Amino acid sequence: MLRSCSQNRLSSFRLVRAGYQAVTHWRQLQTAPAQTTPPWRPASVLDEWVAKEARPISLRQLMVFGRSLTESRLISSANYVRTELPTRLAHRIRDMQTLPYVVVTNPNFSIVYELYYKAFESLRRVPEIKTLDDNDEFCKKISQTLREHLAVIPKLAMGVLECRDLMKPEDMDKFMNTVLRSRISRRTIAEQHLALTETFKSPWHFPDAKPTESEFVGEVFLKCNAKEVVSRCGKQVQALAGAAYGPSTILPEIKLEGHLDATFPYILNHLEYIIGELLRNSIQAIVEKQKQGPSPPSTPPPIEVTVCEAPQHVIIRVSDQGGGIPRDILPYLWSFSKGPRSHQRLENLNQVPKMAATLQEVRVDDIPAESSSPPSSSTHDSSLASLSSRPPNLRLGMGLPLSRVYAEYWAGSLELHSLEGYGVDAFLQISKLGNKNEQLTTRASMDAV
């Protein structure tokens, strides 16, 4: 009995001590300086930037603004980017803060969050740009940020797959679409300003220099031709398939028809990525269907690409006879978080440390680039540069959903129609006039009305 009383007293003492420690800790939190707030919690400075609206732009605005480039216009561009980047980052940081805590603490999501917060803190402190020297320093900062953020897409994709059972798939896909579209927008305005800066410094920019025949205004390719892009991407993807399946594999021919002279303004690497993914999917489907057929394999059916020019749009149809999309994959075609092969996708993503989502990432090193490929106006380290590559047969399962994000960014669309047992028709619609604003979620989700 004495022992029991002693134990009760000890338990009471421990409860009192625990209560005292809890009160003491609470008081310390109340008097602690602001910097002890965990980085995932909203801060007043972030609230100020979240209250600002993003200012969407169109391809036409980029073209018109960059054609008559003066020092004052370049500095005006710099100050637009200086305020837009932290504004757009702030909205995405706030969106991440509203995710379930167990998702935010996922290691891959945490890396992305810290990258975003670091960039936000760095860019929001940049003072008004008044001189060309100020602009040069600013360009160094945004170039460094672009390089650091090359890890964002694979980290986000891995985080989504690891947390796929912690959120509703539709909520996770909405979050991913918003984040990726915002990422494209930030890279677009940052790379456009870097390209304009290089253009301004080039010797042919000044009136007494020889005129140039460049068809670029910054990163905007003024006369993007669907035929040339499909031909160039087709050769790259065929080289990729040859490396993946071996030289003995018979690859399908890519046939082009329709309005092959149609041109339109576009960001070239956006279109290359979409076309590259569509052609790669078609070639893989046809080759794998042939492997399951009789031996020796017959000549595979061609991939037919049709270009249709309308008054306001250009439509590119990619048709194959690869057997259609498997029934178990079809419901998850546009999902980042769900599907029957999530585990394999996660293992493959672990092998891709960086990704800018460009055609260059699937380039085969021993295949020379096409001499007919139009040169970019810039040479800075960006998503147009050749970045870390991945094995040619490494499937990440995000090519189609990411392609749709790219297509919809400039108010276009991407749709697929699968005929089970036969093949797939993909329809890519592009605004021909370049007068559509970038499609953004301009407000953080938690503040949207």
C-alpha positions in Angstrom: 0.0 0.0 0.0 2.9 2.3 0.8 4.4 1.5 -2.5 1.1 2.4 -4.2 0.9 5.7 -2.5 4.5 6.5 -3.5 3.7 5.7 -7.1 0.6 7.9 -7.0 2.7 10.8 -5.6 5.3 10.3 -8.3 2.7 10.3 -11.0 1.1 13.5 -9.6 4.5 15.1 -9.5 5.2 14.2 -13.1 1.8 15.6 -14.2 2.5 18.9 -12.4 6.0 19.1 -13.9 4.6 18.4 -17.4 2.0 21.0 -16.9 4.5 23.6 -15.7 6.8 22.8 -18.7 3.9 23.1 -21.1 2.9 26.6 -19.7 6.6 27.7 -19.8 6.9 26.6 -23.4 3.7 28.4 -24.3 5.0 31.6 -22.7 8.3 31.3 -24.6 6.4 31.0 -27.8 4.4 34.1 -27.1 7.5 36.1 -26.5 9.7 34.5 -29.1 10.9 36.7 -32.0 9.2 36.3 -35.4 12.0 34.4 -37.0 11.3 31.3 -34.8 8.0 30.8 -36.8 8.4 27.6 -38.8 8.8 28.4 -42.5 5.6 26.6 -43.5 3.4 29.1 -41.6 2.1 32.3 -43.2 4.0 35.4 -42.5 2.9 39.0 -42.8 5.3 39.7 -45.6 4.0 36.8 -47.6 0.4 38.0 -46.9 1.3 41.3 -48.6 2.5 39.7 -51.7 -0.4 37.2 -51.9 -2.7 40.2 -51.8 -1.2 41.3 -55.1 -2.6 40.2 -58.5 -0.4 38.6 -61.1 -0.5 40.4 -64.4 -0.8 37.9 -67.3 0.7 38.6 -70.7 0.3 37.4 -74.2 2.7 36.3 -76.9 1.7 39.4 -78.9 2.6 41.6 -76.0 6.0 39.9 -75.7 6.6 40.4 -79.5 5.5 44.0 -79.7 7.4 45.0 -76.5 10.6 43.3 -77.6 10.7 44.5 -81.3 11.6 48.1 -80.5 14.0 47.5 -77.7 15.4 50.5 -76.0 17.2 51.0 -72.7 14.1 52.3 -71.0 12.0 49.4 -72.3 14.6 46.9 -71.1 14.6 48.4 -67.6 10.8 48.5 -67.7 10.9 44.7 -68.5 13.3 44.1 -65.7 11.0 45.8 -63.2 8.0 43.9 -64.5 9.9 40.6 -63.9 11.2 41.9 -60.5 7.6 42.3 -59.2 5.9 39.4 -61.0 8.3 36.6 -60.0 7.8 37.1 -56.2 4.1 37.7 -56.6 3.6 34.4 -58.5 5.9 32.6 -56.1 3.9 33.9 -53.1 0.6 32.5 -54.4 2.1 29.1 -54.9 3.8 29.1 -51.5 0.4 30.0 -50.0 -1.2 27.1 -51.9 1.4 24.7 -50.5 0.7 26.0 -47.0 -2.9 25.0 -47.4 -2.0 21.3 -48.2 -2.5 18.8 -45.3 0.4 19.0 -43.0 1.4 15.4 -43.6 1.8 16.3 -47.3 3.8 19.5 -46.7 6.2 17.5 -44.6 6.9 15.0 -47.3 10.7 15.3 -48.0 10.2 16.0 -51.7 7.5 18.6 -51.2 9.6 20.2 -48.5 12.5 20.6 -50.9 10.2 22.3 -53.4 8.8 24.5 -50.6 12.2 25.6 -49.5 13.3 26.3 -53.0 10.2 28.5 -53.6 10.6 30.3 -50.3 14.3 31.0 -50.9 13.6 32.4 -54.3 10.7 34.5 -52.9 12.9 36.0 -50.2 15.7 36.7 -52.6 13.6 38.3 -55.4 11.3 40.4 -53.2 14.3 42.2 -51.8 15.6 43.3 -55.2 15.4 47.1 -55.3 14.0 49.0 -58.2 16.1 48.6 -61.3 17.3 52.0 -62.7 20.4 51.3 -64.7 21.8 48.7 -67.1 24.3 47.6 -64.4 21.3 47.0 -62.0 19.8 44.9 -64.7 22.9 42.8 -65.2 23.0 42.0 -61.5 19.3 41.1 -61.6 19.8 38.8 -64.6 22.5 36.9 -62.7 20.1 36.4 -59.8 17.2 35.1 -62.0 19.6 32.9 -64.0 20.8 31.3 -60.7 17.2 30.8 -59.6 16.3 29.1 -62.9 19.2 26.7 -62.5 18.3 25.9 -58.9 14.7 25.2 -59.8 15.5 22.5 -62.4 14.9 19.9 -59.6 11.3 21.1 -59.1 9.4 18.9 -61.5 10.8 15.5 -60.5 10.6 16.4 -56.8 6.9 17.5 -57.2 6.2 14.3 -59.2 7.8 12.1 -56.6 6.0 13.9 -53.8 2.7 13.5 -55.5 3.2 9.7 -56.0 4.3 9.3 -52.4 1.3 11.2 -51.0 -1.2 9.8 -53.5 -3.3 8.2 -50.7 -3.2 11.3 -48.4 -5.3 13.6 -50.6 -8.2 13.2 -53.1 -6.7 12.6 -56.6 -8.7 15.5 -58.1 -7.4 17.9 -55.4 -3.8 16.7 -56.0 -4.1 17.1 -59.7 -5.6 20.5 -59.4 -2.7 21.5 -57.2 -0.2 20.1 -59.6 -1.7 21.8 -62.6 -1.7 25.1 -60.9 1.9 24.8 -59.7 3.2 23.6 -63.0 1.4 26.3 -65.0 2.7 28.9 -62.6 6.2 27.5 -63.0 6.0 27.7 -66.8 4.8 31.3 -66.5 7.8 32.3 -64.3 10.3 30.6 -66.5 8.7 32.2 -69.6 8.9 35.8 -68.3 12.3 35.3 -66.8 13.8 33.7 -69.9 12.2 36.3 -72.1 13.9 39.1 -70.1 17.2 37.3 -70.2 16.9 36.9 -74.0 16.0 40.6 -74.4 19.0 41.6 -72.4 21.3 39.5 -74.6 19.6 41.0 -77.7 20.1 44.5 -76.4 23.8 43.8 -75.8 24.4 42.2 -79.2 26.3 44.3 -81.8 23.6 44.1 -84.5 21.0 45.6 -82.2 22.1 49.2 -82.8 20.9 51.3 -85.8 24.3 51.6 -87.5 24.9 47.8 -87.4 23.9 45.3 -90.2 20.3 44.2 -89.9 19.6 40.7 -88.7 17.2 38.1 -90.2 16.5 36.6 -86.8 12.9 35.4 -86.4 13.1 35.5 -82.7 11.9 38.3 -80.4 13.5 37.2 -77.1 12.3 33.6 -76.7 9.2 34.0 -79.0 9.7 32.4 -82.4 7.7 34.6 -84.8 7.3 32.1 -87.6 7.0 28.7 -85.9 6.2 26.2 -88.6 4.4 23.0 -87.6 6.0 20.9 -90.4 9.5 21.9 -89.4 8.9 21.2 -85.7 7.2 17.8 -86.4 10.1 16.8 -88.7 12.8 17.8 -86.3 11.1 16.2 -83.3 10.3 13.1 -85.3 14.0 12.5 -86.1 15.0 13.0 -82.5 12.3 10.7 -81.2 13.1 8.0 -83.8 16.8 8.2 -82.7 15.5 7.8 -79.1 13.5 4.8 -80.0 16.4 3.2 -81.9 18.6 3.6 -78.8 15.8 2.1 -76.6 14.8 -0.9 -78.8 18.0 -1.7 -80.7 19.1 -1.1 -84.4 17.2 -4.2 -85.6 13.8 -2.7 -84.6 11.8 -1.4 -87.6 10.5 2.0 -86.7 7.3 3.6 -88.1 7.5 6.3 -90.7 6.1 9.7 -89.8 3.9 11.1 -92.6 3.0 14.8 -92.8 0.1 16.3 -94.7 -2.3 19.2 -94.6 -1.4 22.9 -94.4 2.3 22.5 -94.2 3.2 26.2 -94.7 1.2 27.4 -91.8 3.2 29.6 -89.3 2.3 31.1 -86.0 4.2 32.8 -83.1 5.1 30.5 -80.2 7.7 29.6 -77.6 9.5 27.0 -79.5 10.6 24.6 -76.7 6.9 24.5 -75.5 5.8 23.1 -78.8 8.8 20.8 -79.2 8.0 19.3 -75.8 4.4 18.6 -76.7 5.1 17.2 -80.2 8.0 15.2 -78.9 5.9 13.5 -76.2 3.0 12.7 -78.6 5.4 11.2 -81.2 7.3 9.2 -78.6 4.1 7.7 -77.3 3.0 6.7 -80.8 6.3 5.2 -81.7 6.5 3.2 -78.5 2.9 1.9 -78.9 3.5 0.8 -82.5 6.9 -0.9 -81.7 5.5 -2.7 -78.7 2.5 -3.9 -80.6 4.7 -5.1 -83.4 6.8 -7.1 -80.9 3.7 -8.9 -79.8 2.7 -9.8 -83.4 4.0 -12.5 -85.8 7.7 -13.0 -86.4 9.4 -11.7 -88.4 7.6 -8.4 -87.9 6.1 -6.7 -90.9 6.6 -3.0 -91.8 4.8 -1.0 -89.1 2.0 1.3 -90.1 3.0 5.0 -90.3 2.3 7.7 -87.9 0.1 10.3 -89.7 0.5 13.9 -88.7 -2.1 16.4 -90.2 -1.7 20.1 -89.9 -4.9 22.2 -90.3 -4.9 26.0 -90.4 -8.0 27.9 -89.4 -8.4 31.7 -89.2 -7.6 31.8 -85.5 -6.1 28.4 -84.8 -3.7 25.8 -86.0 -4.6 22.2 -85.2 -2.1 19.3 -85.3 -3.5 15.8 -85.3 -1.2 12.9 -84.5 -2.7 9.5 -85.5 -1.2 6.1 -84.9 -2.2 2.4 -85.1 -0.5 1.4 -81.9 -3.5 -0.5 -80.5 -4.9 2.3 -78.4 -4.4 3.1 -74.7 -4.7 0.2 -72.3 -8.0 0.1 -70.4 -6.3 0.2 -67.0 -4.4 3.4 -67.8 -7.2 5.3 -69.7 -9.0 6.7 -66.6 -5.8 8.1 -65.3 -4.4 9.5 -68.5 -4.3 13.1 -67.3 -3.5 12.4 -63.6 -0.2 13.1 -61.9 -1.1 11.1 -58.8 -3.0 8.0 -59.8 -2.5 5.0 -62.1 -1.7 1.3 -62.0 2.1 1.8 -62.5 2.8 4.5 -59.8 5.5 2.4 -58.0 7.5 2.0 -61.3 7.1 5.7 -62.1 8.4 6.6 -58.6 11.5 4.5 -59.1 12.2 6.0 -62.5 11.8 9.6 -61.2 14.5 8.9 -58.6 16.9 8.6 -61.6 16.0 12.1 -62.9 17.6 14.7 -60.6 16.7 17.7 -62.8 14.1 18.3 -65.5 13.3 21.4 -67.4 10.6 19.6 -69.5 12.2 20.2 -72.8 12.9 18.0 -75.8 16.6 18.3 -75.1 16.2 16.0 -72.1 15.3 13.0 -74.3 18.0 13.7 -76.8 20.4 10.9 -77.8 23.9 12.2 -77.3 25.5 10.6 -80.4 22.8 12.0 -82.7 23.8 15.5 -84.0 21.3 18.2 -83.7 19.5 19.1 -87.0 21.3 21.9 -88.9 17.9 23.1 -90.0 16.8 23.7 -86.4 16.2 27.4 -85.9 18.7 28.9 -83.4 17.4 30.4 -80.2 18.1 34.1 -79.7 19.7 33.4 -76.4 22.4 31.1 -75.0 21.8 31.5 -71.3 21.5 28.4 -69.0 17.8 27.9 -69.3 15.2 25.3 -70.2 16.3 25.8 -73.8 19.8 24.5 -72.9 20.7 20.8 -73.1 20.2 19.6 -69.5 20.7 16.4 -67.6 19.5 13.5 -69.8 17.7 10.3 -68.9 17.9 6.8 -70.4 15.8 6.7 -73.5 13.5 3.9 -72.2 12.9 5.6 -68.8 9.2 6.3 -68.5 8.0 8.9 -66.1 4.3 8.7 -66.7 3.8 12.5 -66.7 4.5 13.4 -70.4 0.8 13.7 -71.3 -0.5 15.7 -68.3 2.5 18.0 -68.5 2.0 18.4 -72.3 -1.6 19.4 -71.6 -0.4 22.0 -69.1 1.9 23.5 -71.8 -0.9 23.4 -74.4 -3.4 25.2 -72.2 -0.9 27.8 -71.0 -1.3 29.8 -74.1 -5.1 29.1 -74.3 -4.7 26.0 -76.5 -5.9 22.5 -75.8 -4.8 18.9 -76.1 -7.2 16.0 -76.4 -6.8 12.3 -77.0 -9.2 9.8 -78.5 -8.4 6.1 -78.1 -9.8 3.4 -80.3 -9.2 0.2 -78.3 -7.4 -2.4 -80.4 -6.6 0.1 -83.1 -4.9 3.3 -82.2 -5.0 6.9 -80.9 -5.8 10.3 -82.3 -4.2 13.2 -80.5 -5.5 16.8 -81.3 -3.3 19.7 -80.4 -4.9 23.2 -80.9 -2.8 26.3 -80.9 -3.8 29.9 -81.0 -2.5 31.2 -84.4 -2.6 34.9 -83.6 -0.7 34.9 -80.3 -3.3 37.3 -78.8 -4.4 35.0 -75.9 -3.1 35.8 -72.4 -1.3 33.1 -70.5 -3.8 31.1 -68.5 -2.9 31.4 -64.9 -4.4 30.8 -61.5 -3.8 34.4 -60.5 -4.9 34.0 -56.9 -3.9 31.6 -54.3 -6.5 28.9 -53.9 -7.3 29.7 -50.3 -8.0 33.3 -51.3 -10.0 32.6 -54.5 -13.6 33.7 -54.5 
